[in-house]
Amino acid sequence: MKISILKNLSIIVALVAPTMAMAANNVALSSDVFVERKVEKPDGKTAIMLEQPTTVTPGDNLVFIVKYKNVGHAPATDFSVTNPLPKAVTFNGTSDGTEIVSVDGGKNWGPLTALTYTRSNGEVGPALMSDVTHIRWKFSRSLSVGSEGKLVFRGKVK
């Protein structure tokens, strides 16, 4: 089954847009999504390339990049970046491990290892990466005027 990435991108934009509007302290956000593709090189070795996706299929690995920049006239302090995970994607970690996550649509937050999840059969157990619905990074350090950075998380198409 192929999933149109344009549909997913519109979902991502719709979900990220409220985050952009709520970003405090004049912190601007933008995001990109890439699909990992294995490409055979002329020497026979395989390389992993990041491509702008046109379609994705179940099992495809995605890389999400959220860029942030202080576009204000004063340092930005105490802000957070929240990114909902598209329903067609299973969370597969971040590049820095400083995130907190939600497994209940953004109601409760914490490190994945501290959360529990109630399965459809009523059984409660440790939350898994496949249970993650939202990812959040909290910035307690000051972000000087013009400073920027990026946050990277990975997912797999269900």
LOZALO-682788 format. One record per residue: residue number from 1; residue in three letters; x, y, z of N, C-alpha, C, O, CB in turn. Coordinates in Angstrom, 1 decimal. Glycine has a CB too. Layout:
N
{tilum NUM,'ala',{X,Y,Z},{X,Y,Z},{X,Y,Z},{X,Y,Z},{X,Y,Z}},
...
This chain:
158
{tilum 1,'met',{0.8,-1.2,0.0},{0.0,0.0,0.0},{0.9,1.2,0.0},{1.8,1.4,0.9},{-1.0,0.0,1.2}},
{tilum 2,'lys',{0.7,2.1,-0.9},{1.5,3.4,-1.0},{0.7,4.5,-0.3},{-0.6,4.5,-0.5},{1.8,3.8,-2.4}},
{tilum 3,'ile',{1.3,5.4,0.3},{0.7,6.5,1.0},{1.3,7.8,0.3},{2.5,7.9,0.3},{0.9,6.5,2.5}},
{tilum 4,'ser',{0.4,8.6,-0.1},{0.9,9.9,-0.7},{1.5,10.7,0.3},{0.9,11.1,1.3},{-0.3,10.6,-1.4}},
{tilum 5,'ile',{2.8,11.0,0.1},{3.5,11.9,1.1},{2.9,13.3,1.1},{3.0,14.0,2.1},{5.0,11.9,0.7}},
{tilum 6,'leu',{2.3,13.7,0.0},{1.7,15.0,0.0},{0.6,15.1,1.1},{0.4,16.1,1.8},{1.1,15.4,-1.4}},
{tilum 7,'lys',{-0.2,14.0,1.2},{-1.2,13.9,2.2},{-0.6,14.0,3.6},{-1.1,14.7,4.4},{-2.1,12.6,2.0}},
{tilum 8,'asn',{0.5,13.2,3.8},{1.2,13.2,5.1},{1.7,14.5,5.4},{1.7,15.0,6.5},{2.2,12.1,5.1}},
{tilum 9,'leu',{2.3,15.2,4.3},{2.9,16.5,4.6},{1.8,17.5,4.9},{2.1,18.4,5.8},{3.6,17.0,3.3}},
{tilum 10,'ser',{0.7,17.4,4.3},{-0.4,18.4,4.7},{-0.8,18.1,6.1},{-1.2,19.0,6.9},{-1.6,18.3,3.7}},
{tilum 11,'ile',{-0.8,16.9,6.6},{-1.1,16.5,7.9},{-0.1,17.1,8.9},{-0.4,17.7,9.9},{-1.3,15.0,8.1}},
{tilum 12,'ile',{1.2,16.9,8.5},{2.3,17.4,9.3},{2.2,18.9,9.4},{2.4,19.5,10.5},{3.6,17.0,8.7}},
{tilum 13,'val',{2.0,19.6,8.3},{1.9,21.1,8.3},{0.8,21.5,9.2},{0.9,22.4,9.9},{1.8,21.6,6.9}},
{tilum 14,'ala',{-0.4,20.8,9.0},{-1.5,21.2,9.8},{-1.3,21.0,11.3},{-1.7,21.8,12.2},{-2.7,20.4,9.4}},
{tilum 15,'leu',{-0.5,20.0,11.6},{-0.2,19.7,13.0},{0.9,20.6,13.6},{0.9,20.9,14.8},{0.1,18.3,13.2}},
{tilum 16,'val',{1.9,20.9,12.8},{3.0,21.7,13.2},{2.6,23.2,13.2},{3.2,23.9,14.1},{4.2,21.5,12.3}},
{tilum 17,'ala',{1.7,23.6,12.4},{1.3,25.1,12.3},{0.9,25.6,13.7},{1.3,26.7,14.1},{0.2,25.2,11.3}},
{tilum 18,'pro',{0.0,24.9,14.4},{-0.3,25.4,15.8},{0.9,25.6,16.7},{1.0,26.5,17.5},{-1.4,24.5,16.4}},
{tilum 19,'thr',{1.9,24.6,16.5},{3.1,24.7,17.3},{3.8,26.0,17.0},{4.3,26.7,17.9},{4.0,23.5,17.1}},
{tilum 20,'met',{3.9,26.3,15.7},{4.6,27.5,15.3},{3.9,28.7,15.9},{4.6,29.7,16.3},{4.6,27.6,13.7}},
{tilum 21,'ala',{2.6,28.8,15.8},{1.8,29.9,16.4},{2.0,30.0,17.9},{2.0,31.1,18.4},{0.4,29.8,16.0}},
{tilum 22,'met',{2.2,28.9,18.5},{2.4,29.0,20.0},{3.8,29.1,20.4},{4.1,29.3,21.6},{1.8,27.7,20.6}},
{tilum 23,'ala',{4.8,29.1,19.5},{6.2,29.2,19.9},{6.4,30.5,20.5},{6.1,31.6,19.9},{7.1,29.0,18.7}},
{tilum 24,'ala',{6.9,30.5,21.8},{7.0,31.8,22.5},{8.3,32.4,22.2},{9.2,31.8,21.6},{7.0,31.5,24.0}},
{tilum 25,'asn',{8.5,33.7,22.6},{9.7,34.4,22.5},{10.2,34.6,21.1},{11.4,34.6,20.9},{10.8,33.7,23.3}},
{tilum 26,'asn',{9.3,34.7,20.1},{9.7,34.9,18.7},{10.6,33.8,18.2},{11.6,34.1,17.5},{10.4,36.2,18.6}},
{tilum 27,'val',{10.3,32.6,18.5},{11.1,31.5,17.9},{10.3,30.9,16.7},{9.2,30.4,16.9},{11.3,30.3,19.0}},
{tilum 28,'ala',{10.9,31.0,15.6},{10.3,30.6,14.3},{10.7,29.1,14.1},{11.8,28.7,14.4},{10.7,31.4,13.1}},
{tilum 29,'leu',{9.7,28.3,13.6},{9.9,26.9,13.4},{9.6,26.6,11.9},{8.7,27.2,11.3},{9.0,26.0,14.3}},
{tilum 30,'ser',{10.3,25.6,11.4},{10.0,25.1,10.1},{10.4,23.6,10.1},{11.2,23.2,11.0},{10.8,25.8,8.9}},
{tilum 31,'ser',{9.8,22.8,9.2},{10.1,21.4,9.3},{10.2,20.8,7.9},{9.6,21.3,6.9},{9.1,20.6,10.1}},
{tilum 32,'asp',{11.0,19.7,7.8},{11.2,19.0,6.6},{11.1,17.5,6.9},{11.3,17.1,8.1},{12.6,19.3,5.9}},
{tilum 33,'val',{10.7,16.7,5.9},{10.7,15.2,6.1},{11.4,14.6,4.9},{11.2,15.1,3.8},{9.2,14.7,6.2}},
{tilum 34,'phe',{12.2,13.6,5.2},{12.9,12.9,4.1},{12.7,11.4,4.3},{12.4,10.9,5.4},{14.5,13.3,4.2}},
{tilum 35,'val',{12.8,10.7,3.2},{12.8,9.2,3.3},{14.2,8.7,3.0},{14.9,9.2,2.1},{11.8,8.7,2.2}},
{tilum 36,'glu',{14.6,7.7,3.8},{15.9,7.1,3.5},{15.8,6.0,2.4},{14.8,5.2,2.4},{16.4,6.4,4.8}},
{tilum 37,'arg',{16.7,6.1,1.5},{16.7,5.2,0.4},{18.1,4.6,0.3},{19.1,5.3,0.5},{16.3,5.8,-1.0}},
{tilum 38,'lys',{18.2,3.2,0.1},{19.4,2.6,-0.1},{19.8,2.7,-1.6},{19.0,2.3,-2.4},{19.4,1.1,0.4}},
{tilum 39,'val',{21.0,3.1,-1.8},{21.4,3.3,-3.2},{22.7,2.6,-3.4},{23.7,2.7,-2.6},{21.6,4.8,-3.6}},
{tilum 40,'glu',{22.8,1.7,-4.5},{24.0,1.0,-4.8},{24.9,1.9,-5.5},{24.6,2.5,-6.6},{23.7,-0.3,-5.5}},
{tilum 41,'lys',{26.2,2.0,-5.0},{27.2,2.8,-5.7},{27.9,2.0,-6.8},{27.8,0.8,-6.8},{28.2,3.3,-4.6}},
{tilum 42,'pro',{28.6,2.7,-7.7},{29.3,2.0,-8.8},{30.2,1.0,-8.3},{30.5,0.0,-9.0},{30.0,3.0,-9.6}},
{tilum 43,'asp',{30.8,1.2,-7.1},{31.8,0.2,-6.5},{31.1,-1.0,-5.9},{31.8,-1.9,-5.3},{32.7,0.9,-5.5}},
{tilum 44,'gly',{29.8,-1.0,-5.9},{29.0,-2.2,-5.3},{28.6,-2.0,-3.9},{27.8,-2.7,-3.4},{29.8,-3.4,-5.5}},
{tilum 45,'lys',{29.1,-0.9,-3.2},{28.8,-0.7,-1.8},{27.4,0.0,-1.8},{27.0,0.7,-2.8},{29.8,0.2,-1.1}},
{tilum 46,'thr',{26.7,-0.1,-0.7},{25.4,0.5,-0.5},{25.5,1.8,0.3},{26.2,1.8,1.4},{24.4,-0.5,0.1}},
{tilum 47,'ala',{24.9,2.8,-0.1},{24.9,4.1,0.7},{23.5,4.4,1.0},{22.5,4.0,0.3},{25.6,5.2,-0.1}},
{tilum 48,'ile',{23.3,5.1,2.1},{21.9,5.5,2.5},{21.8,7.0,2.2},{22.6,7.8,2.6},{21.6,5.3,4.0}},
{tilum 49,'met',{20.8,7.3,1.4},{20.6,8.7,0.9},{19.3,9.2,1.5},{18.3,8.4,1.7},{20.6,8.8,-0.6}},
{tilum 50,'leu',{19.2,10.5,1.8},{17.9,11.1,2.2},{17.4,11.8,1.0},{18.0,12.6,0.3},{18.2,12.1,3.3}},
{tilum 51,'glu',{16.1,11.5,0.7},{15.4,12.1,-0.5},{14.1,12.8,-0.1},{13.5,12.4,0.9},{15.1,11.0,-1.5}},
{tilum 52,'gln',{13.7,13.8,-0.9},{12.4,14.3,-0.7},{11.4,13.3,-1.2},{11.5,12.8,-2.3},{12.3,15.7,-1.5}},
{tilum 53,'pro',{10.5,12.8,-0.4},{9.6,11.8,-0.8},{8.5,12.3,-1.7},{8.0,13.4,-1.5},{9.0,11.1,0.4}},
{tilum 54,'thr',{8.1,11.4,-2.6},{6.9,11.7,-3.4},{5.8,10.7,-2.9},{4.6,11.1,-2.8},{7.1,11.6,-4.9}},
{tilum 55,'thr',{6.2,9.5,-2.7},{5.3,8.5,-2.1},{6.1,7.7,-1.1},{7.4,7.6,-1.2},{4.7,7.5,-3.1}},
{tilum 56,'val',{5.5,7.2,-0.1},{6.1,6.3,0.9},{5.3,5.0,1.0},{4.1,5.0,0.7},{6.3,7.0,2.3}},
{tilum 57,'thr',{6.0,3.9,1.4},{5.4,2.6,1.5},{5.6,2.1,2.9},{6.6,2.5,3.6},{5.9,1.6,0.5}},
{tilum 58,'pro',{4.8,1.3,3.5},{5.0,0.7,4.8},{6.4,0.1,4.9},{6.9,-0.6,4.0},{4.0,-0.4,5.1}},
{tilum 59,'gly',{7.1,0.5,6.0},{8.5,0.0,6.2},{9.5,1.1,5.9},{10.7,1.0,6.3},{8.7,-1.2,5.4}},
{tilum 60,'asp',{9.1,2.1,5.1},{10.1,3.2,4.8},{10.5,3.9,6.1},{9.6,4.2,6.9},{9.4,4.2,3.8}},
{tilum 61,'asn',{11.8,4.2,6.1},{12.3,5.0,7.2},{12.3,6.5,6.9},{12.7,6.9,5.8},{13.7,4.6,7.6}},
{tilum 62,'leu',{11.7,7.3,7.8},{11.6,8.7,7.6},{12.5,9.5,8.6},{12.7,9.0,9.7},{10.1,9.2,7.7}},
{tilum 63,'val',{13.0,10.6,8.1},{13.8,11.5,9.0},{13.1,12.8,9.0},{12.9,13.5,7.9},{15.3,11.6,8.5}},
{tilum 64,'phe',{12.7,13.3,10.2},{12.0,14.6,10.3},{13.0,15.6,10.9},{13.7,15.3,11.9},{10.7,14.5,11.2}},
{tilum 65,'ile',{13.1,16.7,10.3},{14.0,17.8,10.8},{13.2,19.0,11.1},{12.5,19.6,10.2},{15.1,18.1,9.8}},
{tilum 66,'val',{13.2,19.4,12.4},{12.5,20.6,12.8},{13.6,21.7,13.1},{14.4,21.5,14.0},{11.6,20.4,14.1}},
{tilum 67,'lys',{13.6,22.8,12.4},{14.5,23.9,12.5},{13.9,25.0,13.4},{12.7,25.3,13.2},{15.0,24.4,11.2}},
{tilum 68,'tyr',{14.7,25.5,14.3},{14.2,26.6,15.1},{15.2,27.8,15.0},{16.4,27.6,14.9},{14.0,26.2,16.6}},
{tilum 69,'lys',{14.7,29.0,15.1},{15.5,30.2,15.1},{14.9,31.3,15.9},{13.7,31.6,15.8},{15.7,30.7,13.6}},
{tilum 70,'asn',{15.7,32.0,16.7},{15.2,33.2,17.4},{15.2,34.4,16.4},{16.2,34.9,16.1},{16.1,33.5,18.7}},
{tilum 71,'val',{14.0,34.8,16.0},{13.8,35.9,15.1},{13.4,37.2,15.8},{13.1,38.2,15.2},{12.8,35.5,14.0}},
{tilum 72,'gly',{13.5,37.1,17.1},{13.1,38.3,17.9},{14.2,39.2,18.1},{15.3,39.1,17.5},{12.5,37.9,19.2}},
{tilum 73,'his',{14.0,40.2,19.0},{15.0,41.2,19.3},{15.6,41.0,20.7},{16.3,41.9,21.2},{14.4,42.6,19.2}},
{tilum 74,'ala',{15.3,39.9,21.4},{15.8,39.6,22.7},{16.0,38.1,22.8},{15.4,37.3,22.0},{14.8,40.1,23.8}},
{tilum 75,'pro',{16.8,37.7,23.7},{17.0,36.2,23.9},{15.7,35.5,24.2},{14.8,36.1,24.9},{18.0,36.0,25.1}},
{tilum 76,'ala',{15.6,34.3,23.7},{14.4,33.5,23.9},{14.7,32.5,25.1},{15.7,31.9,25.1},{13.9,32.7,22.7}},
{tilum 77,'thr',{13.8,32.5,26.1},{14.0,31.6,27.2},{12.7,30.8,27.5},{11.6,31.2,27.1},{14.4,32.4,28.5}},
{tilum 78,'asp',{12.9,29.6,28.1},{11.8,28.8,28.5},{10.8,28.6,27.4},{9.6,28.8,27.6},{11.1,29.4,29.7}},
{tilum 79,'phe',{11.2,28.0,26.3},{10.3,27.7,25.3},{10.4,26.2,25.0},{11.3,25.5,25.4},{10.5,28.5,24.0}},
{tilum 80,'ser',{9.3,25.7,24.3},{9.4,24.2,23.9},{8.9,24.1,22.5},{8.2,24.9,21.9},{8.5,23.4,24.9}},
{tilum 81,'val',{9.3,23.0,21.9},{8.9,22.6,20.5},{8.2,21.3,20.7},{8.8,20.3,21.1},{10.2,22.5,19.6}},
{tilum 82,'thr',{7.0,21.3,20.2},{6.1,20.1,20.3},{5.8,19.6,18.9},{5.3,20.4,18.0},{4.8,20.3,21.1}},
{tilum 83,'asn',{6.0,18.4,18.6},{5.7,17.8,17.2},{4.8,16.6,17.4},{5.2,15.6,17.9},{7.0,17.5,16.5}},
{tilum 84,'pro',{3.6,16.7,16.9},{2.7,15.5,16.8},{3.3,14.5,15.8},{3.8,14.9,14.8},{1.2,15.8,16.5}},
{tilum 85,'leu',{3.1,13.2,16.0},{3.6,12.2,15.1},{2.4,11.8,14.2},{1.3,11.5,14.7},{4.1,11.0,15.8}},
{tilum 86,'pro',{2.6,11.9,12.9},{1.5,11.4,12.0},{1.1,10.0,12.3},{1.9,9.2,12.7},{2.0,11.5,10.5}},
{tilum 87,'lys',{-0.2,9.8,12.2},{-0.7,8.4,12.6},{-0.2,7.3,11.8},{-0.1,6.2,12.3},{-2.3,8.4,12.5}},
{tilum 88,'ala',{0.3,7.6,10.6},{0.8,6.6,9.7},{2.3,6.3,10.0},{2.9,5.5,9.3},{0.6,7.0,8.3}},
{tilum 89,'val',{2.8,6.9,11.1},{4.3,6.8,11.4},{4.5,6.3,12.8},{3.8,6.8,13.7},{5.0,8.1,11.1}},
{tilum 90,'thr',{5.4,5.3,13.0},{5.8,4.9,14.3},{7.1,5.6,14.7},{8.0,5.6,13.9},{6.0,3.3,14.3}},
{tilum 91,'phe',{7.1,6.1,15.9},{8.3,6.8,16.4},{9.5,5.9,16.5},{9.3,4.7,16.8},{8.0,7.4,17.8}},
{tilum 92,'asn',{10.7,6.4,16.1},{11.9,5.5,16.1},{13.1,6.3,16.7},{14.2,6.0,16.3},{12.2,5.1,14.7}},
{tilum 93,'gly',{12.8,7.2,17.6},{13.9,7.9,18.3},{14.3,9.2,17.8},{13.8,9.7,16.7},{15.1,7.0,18.3}},
{tilum 94,'thr',{15.1,9.9,18.5},{15.6,11.2,18.2},{17.2,11.2,18.1},{17.8,10.2,18.4},{15.2,12.3,19.2}},
{tilum 95,'ser',{17.7,12.3,17.6},{19.2,12.4,17.4},{19.9,12.7,18.7},{21.0,12.4,18.9},{19.5,13.4,16.4}},
{tilum 96,'asp',{19.1,13.3,19.7},{19.8,13.8,20.9},{19.3,13.1,22.2},{20.0,13.2,23.2},{19.6,15.2,21.0}},
{tilum 97,'gly',{18.2,12.5,22.2},{17.7,11.8,23.4},{17.2,12.7,24.5},{17.0,12.3,25.6},{18.7,10.9,23.9}},
{tilum 98,'thr',{17.1,14.0,24.2},{16.6,14.9,25.3},{15.1,15.2,25.3},{14.6,16.0,26.1},{17.4,16.3,25.1}},
{tilum 99,'glu',{14.4,14.5,24.4},{13.0,14.7,24.3},{12.2,14.1,25.4},{12.7,13.2,26.1},{12.5,14.2,23.0}},
{tilum 100,'ile',{11.0,14.6,25.6},{10.0,13.9,26.4},{8.9,13.5,25.4},{8.8,14.2,24.3},{9.4,14.8,27.6}},
{tilum 101,'val',{8.1,12.6,25.7},{7.0,12.1,24.7},{5.7,12.0,25.4},{5.6,12.0,26.7},{7.4,10.8,24.1}},
{tilum 102,'ser',{4.7,11.9,24.6},{3.3,11.6,25.1},{2.8,10.3,24.3},{3.1,10.2,23.2},{2.3,12.8,24.9}},
{tilum 103,'val',{2.1,9.5,25.0},{1.5,8.3,24.4},{0.0,8.4,24.5},{-0.7,7.5,24.1},{2.0,7.0,25.1}},
{tilum 104,'asp',{-0.5,9.6,24.9},{-2.0,9.7,25.0},{-2.5,11.0,24.3},{-3.4,11.7,24.8},{-2.4,9.8,26.5}},
{tilum 105,'gly',{-1.9,11.4,23.2},{-2.4,12.5,22.5},{-1.9,13.9,23.1},{-2.6,14.9,22.7},{-3.8,12.5,22.4}},
{tilum 106,'gly',{-0.9,13.9,23.9},{-0.4,15.2,24.4},{-1.0,15.5,25.8},{-0.8,16.6,26.3},{-0.7,16.2,23.5}},
{tilum 107,'lys',{-1.7,14.6,26.5},{-2.2,14.9,27.8},{-1.2,14.8,28.9},{-1.1,15.6,29.8},{-3.4,14.0,28.1}},
{tilum 108,'asn',{-0.3,13.7,28.8},{0.7,13.5,29.8},{2.0,13.3,29.1},{2.1,12.9,28.0},{0.4,12.2,30.6}},
{tilum 109,'trp',{3.1,13.8,29.8},{4.4,13.8,29.2},{5.5,13.2,30.1},{5.3,13.3,31.3},{4.8,15.3,28.8}},
{tilum 110,'gly',{6.5,12.7,29.5},{7.7,12.2,30.3},{8.6,11.4,29.4},{8.4,11.2,28.2},{7.2,11.3,31.4}},
{tilum 111,'pro',{9.7,11.0,30.0},{10.6,10.1,29.2},{9.9,8.8,28.9},{9.1,8.4,29.7},{12.0,9.8,30.0}},
{tilum 112,'leu',{10.1,8.2,27.7},{9.3,7.0,27.3},{9.4,5.9,28.4},{8.4,5.2,28.7},{9.9,6.5,26.0}},
{tilum 113,'thr',{10.6,5.8,29.0},{10.8,4.7,30.0},{9.9,5.0,31.3},{9.7,4.0,32.1},{12.2,4.7,30.4}},
{tilum 114,'ala',{9.4,6.2,31.5},{8.6,6.5,32.7},{7.1,6.4,32.4},{6.3,6.5,33.4},{8.9,7.9,33.2}},
{tilum 115,'leu',{6.7,6.1,31.2},{5.3,6.1,30.8},{4.7,4.7,30.7},{5.5,3.8,30.4},{5.1,6.9,29.5}},
{tilum 116,'thr',{3.4,4.6,31.0},{2.7,3.3,30.8},{1.7,3.6,29.7},{1.3,4.7,29.4},{2.1,2.8,32.1}},
{tilum 117,'tyr',{1.2,2.5,29.2},{0.2,2.5,28.1},{-0.8,1.4,28.3},{-0.5,0.3,28.7},{0.8,2.4,26.7}},
{tilum 118,'thr',{-2.1,1.7,28.2},{-3.2,0.7,28.3},{-3.5,0.2,27.0},{-3.9,0.9,26.1},{-4.4,1.3,29.0}},
{tilum 119,'arg',{-3.3,-1.1,26.8},{-3.5,-1.8,25.5},{-5.0,-2.0,25.3},{-5.8,-1.8,26.2},{-2.8,-3.2,25.5}},
{tilum 120,'ser',{-5.4,-2.4,24.1},{-6.8,-2.5,23.8},{-7.5,-3.6,24.6},{-8.7,-3.6,24.8},{-7.0,-2.9,22.3}},
{tilum 121,'asn',{-6.7,-4.6,25.2},{-7.3,-5.6,26.0},{-7.4,-5.2,27.5},{-7.8,-6.0,28.3},{-6.5,-6.9,25.9}},
{tilum 122,'gly',{-7.0,-3.9,27.8},{-7.1,-3.4,29.1},{-5.8,-3.6,29.9},{-5.7,-3.1,31.0},{-8.2,-4.1,29.9}},
{tilum 123,'glu',{-4.9,-4.3,29.4},{-3.6,-4.6,30.1},{-2.7,-3.3,30.1},{-2.6,-2.7,29.0},{-2.9,-5.8,29.4}},
{tilum 124,'val',{-2.2,-3.0,31.2},{-1.3,-1.8,31.3},{0.1,-2.3,31.4},{0.5,-3.2,32.2},{-1.7,-1.0,32.6}},
{tilum 125,'gly',{1.0,-1.7,30.6},{2.4,-2.1,30.6},{3.2,-0.9,30.2},{2.7,0.2,30.0},{2.6,-3.2,29.6}},
{tilum 126,'pro',{4.5,-1.1,30.1},{5.4,0.0,29.8},{5.1,0.5,28.4},{4.8,-0.3,27.5},{6.9,-0.5,29.8}},
{tilum 127,'ala',{5.2,1.8,28.2},{4.9,2.4,26.9},{6.1,2.0,26.0},{7.2,1.9,26.4},{4.8,4.0,27.0}},
{tilum 128,'leu',{5.7,1.8,24.7},{6.7,1.5,23.7},{6.8,2.6,22.7},{6.0,3.5,22.6},{6.3,0.1,23.0}},
{tilum 129,'met',{7.9,2.6,21.8},{8.0,3.6,20.8},{6.8,3.6,19.9},{6.4,4.7,19.4},{9.3,3.3,20.0}},
{tilum 130,'ser',{6.2,2.5,19.6},{5.0,2.4,18.8},{3.8,3.1,19.4},{2.8,3.4,18.7},{4.7,1.0,18.5}},
{tilum 131,'asp',{3.8,3.4,20.7},{2.7,4.1,21.4},{2.8,5.6,21.3},{1.9,6.3,21.6},{2.7,3.6,22.8}},
{tilum 132,'val',{4.0,6.2,20.9},{4.2,7.6,21.0},{3.3,8.3,20.0},{3.2,8.0,18.9},{5.7,7.9,20.7}},
{tilum 133,'thr',{2.7,9.4,20.5},{1.8,10.2,19.7},{2.4,11.6,19.5},{2.1,12.3,18.5},{0.4,10.4,20.3}},
{tilum 134,'his',{3.2,12.1,20.4},{3.8,13.5,20.4},{5.2,13.4,20.9},{5.6,12.6,21.8},{2.9,14.5,21.1}},
{tilum 135,'ile',{6.0,14.4,20.4},{7.4,14.5,20.9},{7.6,16.0,21.3},{7.1,16.9,20.6},{8.5,14.1,19.8}},
{tilum 136,'arg',{8.3,16.2,22.4},{8.5,17.6,22.9},{9.9,17.8,23.4},{10.5,16.9,24.1},{7.5,18.0,24.0}},
{tilum 137,'trp',{10.5,18.9,23.0},{11.8,19.3,23.5},{11.6,20.6,24.3},{10.9,21.5,23.8},{12.8,19.5,22.4}},
{tilum 138,'lys',{12.1,20.6,25.5},{12.0,21.8,26.4},{13.3,22.5,26.4},{14.4,21.9,26.6},{11.5,21.5,27.8}},
{tilum 139,'phe',{13.3,23.8,26.2},{14.6,24.6,26.2},{14.6,25.4,27.5},{13.8,26.4,27.6},{14.7,25.5,24.9}},
{tilum 140,'ser',{15.5,25.1,28.4},{15.6,25.9,29.6},{16.7,26.9,29.5},{16.8,27.9,30.2},{15.8,25.0,30.9}},
{tilum 141,'arg',{17.6,26.7,28.5},{18.7,27.6,28.3},{18.3,28.7,27.4},{17.3,28.5,26.6},{19.9,26.8,27.7}},
{tilum 142,'ser',{18.9,29.8,27.4},{18.6,31.0,26.6},{19.1,30.8,25.2},{20.1,30.2,24.9},{19.2,32.2,27.2}},
{tilum 143,'leu',{18.2,31.2,24.2},{18.6,31.2,22.8},{18.8,32.6,22.4},{17.8,33.4,22.3},{17.5,30.5,21.9}},
{tilum 144,'ser',{20.0,33.0,22.1},{20.3,34.4,21.7},{19.7,34.8,20.4},{19.4,34.0,19.6},{21.9,34.6,21.7}},
{tilum 145,'val',{19.6,36.1,20.2},{19.0,36.7,19.0},{19.7,36.1,17.8},{21.0,36.2,17.7},{19.0,38.2,19.0}},
{tilum 146,'gly',{19.0,35.6,16.8},{19.6,35.1,15.6},{20.1,33.7,15.7},{20.4,33.0,14.7},{20.7,35.9,15.2}},
{tilum 147,'ser',{20.2,33.1,16.9},{20.6,31.7,17.1},{19.6,30.8,16.5},{18.4,31.0,16.5},{20.9,31.4,18.6}},
{tilum 148,'glu',{20.1,29.6,16.0},{19.2,28.6,15.4},{19.8,27.3,15.7},{20.9,27.1,16.1},{19.1,28.9,13.9}},
{tilum 149,'gly',{19.0,26.3,15.4},{19.4,24.9,15.6},{18.4,24.0,14.9},{17.4,24.4,14.3},{19.6,24.5,17.0}},
{tilum 150,'lys',{18.6,22.7,15.1},{17.6,21.7,14.5},{17.5,20.6,15.5},{18.3,20.2,16.2},{18.1,21.3,13.2}},
{tilum 151,'leu',{16.3,20.0,15.4},{15.9,18.8,16.1},{15.6,17.7,15.1},{14.9,18.0,14.1},{14.7,19.1,17.1}},
{tilum 152,'val',{16.1,16.5,15.4},{15.9,15.4,14.4},{15.2,14.3,15.1},{15.6,13.8,16.2},{17.2,15.0,13.8}},
{tilum 153,'phe',{14.1,13.8,14.5},{13.6,12.5,15.0},{13.3,11.6,13.8},{13.2,12.1,12.6},{12.3,12.8,15.8}},
{tilum 154,'arg',{13.2,10.3,14.1},{13.0,9.3,13.0},{11.7,8.6,13.2},{11.2,8.5,14.3},{14.2,8.3,13.1}},
{tilum 155,'gly',{11.2,8.1,12.1},{10.0,7.3,12.2},{10.0,6.2,11.1},{10.8,6.3,10.2},{8.8,8.2,12.1}},
{tilum 156,'lys',{9.0,5.3,11.2},{8.9,4.3,10.2},{7.4,4.3,9.8},{6.5,4.3,10.6},{9.3,2.9,10.7}},
{tilum 157,'val',{7.2,4.2,8.5},{5.8,4.2,7.9},{5.2,2.8,8.3},{5.7,1.8,8.1},{5.8,4.4,6.4}},
{tilum 158,'lys',{4.0,2.9,8.9},{3.3,1.7,9.4},{2.7,0.9,8.2},{2.1,-0.1,8.3},{2.1,2.0,10.3}},
